């Protein structure tokens, strides 16, 4: 009850910090997708570099978020953005690379080769096959990568409050500083609820964009 009372008494701050949190995550996932999805498509047709690219994305994931913020601080301080939203967004873009690249790569590689050959037989160019055949069949796997990246970034963005990025992590940061347990728990619950709603929304998008034939085949397989 005390946590609910805290949320009610600080409703405007909850909304403001929540929207700030959503903005940080949304812009970072959008920018990450602009980089990772084309890269995943490229390496799906170039096995020679696929292993190196995925290994590099794996290495990025092993770097603790606080350490990454610390590494970027002296570099971004040169342009006056060592703290705040800029390093937070850059870090989230980097952390998003692995699920997006890997899912795009796996999704396109799992397109049945006989369908690809049929496309070639119909005289489709590489670009036409990609646009009309490979990406539509891989879209559910690609969206699953976006879903993973979004939920993951919601959690990591909470830590970015320690570098002045704002968001719901501010409640956790200030609650720890004040030894105010209601504020800490409220912040953690709001982050968790945001992640749950984001996951549900991305799951709906994944189902909506999955071709009907694939959905029917999955139901039959079950």
RAQUI-V434605 format. One record per backbone hydrogen bond with DSSP energy under -1.0 kcal/mol. CO is the residue of the C=O (numbers start at 1). NH is the residue of the N-H. If there is no record, write none. Layout:
CO:NH
CO:NH
//
This chain:
1:5
2:6
3:7
4:8
5:9
6:10
8:11
10:14
11:15
12:16
13:17
14:18
15:19
16:20
17:21
18:22
19:23
20:24
21:25
22:26
23:27
24:28
25:29
26:30
27:31
28:32
29:33
30:34
31:35
32:36
33:37
35:39
36:40
37:41
38:42
39:43
40:44
42:45
46:49
49:53
50:54
51:55
52:56
53:57
54:58
55:59
56:60
57:61
60:63
64:68
65:69
66:70
67:71
68:72
69:73
72:76
73:77
76:81
77:80
84:88
85:89
86:90
87:91
88:92
89:93
90:94
91:95
92:96
94:97
96:100
97:101
98:102
99:103
100:104
101:105
102:106
103:107
104:108
105:109
106:110
108:111
112:115
112:116
113:117
114:118
115:119
116:120
117:121
118:122
119:124
120:123
125:129
126:130
127:131
128:132
129:133
129:134
130:135
133:137
134:138
135:139
138:142
139:143
140:144
141:145
142:146
143:147
144:148
145:149
146:150
147:151
148:152
149:153
150:154
151:155
152:156
153:157
158:161
159:162
160:163
160:165
161:164
163:84
167:170
168:171
169:173
170:174
171:175
172:176
173:177
174:178
175:180
180:184
181:185
182:186
183:187
184:188
185:189
186:190
187:191
188:192
189:193
190:194
191:195
192:196
193:197
194:198
195:199
196:200
197:201
198:202
199:203
200:204
201:205
202:206
203:207
204:208
205:209
211:215
212:216
213:217
214:218
215:219
216:220
217:221
218:222
//
